[in-house]
Amino acid sequence: WGTVTIGAVKFLNQDGCRRCAMINIDQDTGKASNDVYACLNGFRSHRGRIIFGRHLSVSDTTSGAEGESRCLQVGDSVTWVK
């Protein structure tokens, strides 16, 4: 994916976001397990990495009317462009 626009704000897609290892720690016992990674690896693996999300950066070319808010809000439309 190349860019994504959320509301009036345009973002550049940087790369896949790898999942934090904390999800493998049982919060009650403190013991580590690879069960969650093993499950995610079945459908979230890309080039040997488990991808959970996307890293985005605000595009310098974001335009809008002067004074227009660049805040994201629940319900904003999301448009991906390849």
C-alpha positions as CSV (number, residue, x, y, z in Angstrom):
1,W,0.0,0.0,0.0
2,G,1.2,3.5,-0.8
3,T,-0.9,6.0,1.1
4,V,-3.9,6.1,3.3
5,T,-6.2,9.0,3.9
6,I,-8.1,9.1,7.2
7,G,-10.6,12.0,7.4
8,A,-8.7,14.9,5.9
9,V,-5.2,13.6,6.8
10,K,-3.0,11.8,4.3
11,F,-0.4,9.3,5.6
12,L,2.4,7.5,3.8
13,N,2.7,3.7,4.4
14,Q,6.2,3.0,5.8
15,D,6.3,-0.7,6.5
16,G,4.7,-3.6,8.4
17,C,4.6,-3.4,12.2
18,R,5.8,-6.5,14.0
19,R,3.9,-7.6,17.1
20,C,5.3,-7.0,20.5
21,A,6.6,-10.0,22.4
22,M,4.5,-9.1,25.5
23,I,1.5,-11.0,24.0
24,N,3.5,-14.2,24.7
25,I,3.7,-13.6,28.5
26,D,1.0,-15.1,30.7
27,Q,0.1,-12.0,32.8
28,D,-0.9,-14.2,35.8
29,T,2.2,-16.4,36.0
30,G,4.9,-14.4,34.1
31,K,5.7,-17.4,32.0
32,A,6.5,-17.1,28.3
33,S,5.0,-19.2,25.6
34,N,5.0,-19.0,21.8
35,D,1.4,-20.1,21.4
36,V,0.1,-16.7,20.3
37,Y,3.0,-16.2,17.7
38,A,2.4,-19.8,16.4
39,C,-1.3,-18.9,15.9
40,L,-0.5,-15.5,14.2
41,N,2.2,-17.1,12.0
42,G,-0.5,-19.1,10.2
43,F,-2.2,-16.0,8.7
44,R,-0.1,-12.9,9.6
45,S,3.3,-13.9,8.3
46,H,5.1,-12.0,5.5
47,R,8.7,-12.5,4.5
48,G,9.4,-14.4,7.7
49,R,8.0,-11.8,10.0
50,I,4.6,-11.7,11.8
51,I,3.0,-8.5,10.8
52,F,0.3,-7.0,13.0
53,G,-0.3,-3.6,11.6
54,R,1.2,-0.8,9.6
55,H,3.7,2.1,10.4
56,L,2.3,5.3,8.9
57,S,3.7,8.9,8.8
58,V,1.9,12.1,8.1
59,S,2.4,13.1,4.5
60,D,4.0,16.5,3.9
61,T,1.6,17.0,1.1
62,T,-1.4,16.8,3.3
63,S,-3.6,19.7,2.3
64,G,-6.7,21.3,3.6
65,A,-8.4,24.5,4.2
66,E,-6.6,26.9,6.6
67,G,-7.6,26.1,10.1
68,E,-9.0,22.7,9.2
69,S,-8.3,20.2,11.9
70,R,-5.9,17.4,11.3
71,C,-7.3,15.4,14.3
72,L,-8.6,11.9,13.6
73,Q,-12.1,11.1,14.9
74,V,-14.2,8.0,15.3
75,G,-16.2,7.6,12.1
76,D,-13.6,9.3,9.7
77,S,-13.5,7.6,6.3
78,V,-10.4,5.5,5.5
79,T,-9.1,5.3,1.9
80,W,-6.1,3.1,0.9
81,V,-4.3,3.9,-2.4
82,K,-1.8,1.4,-3.9
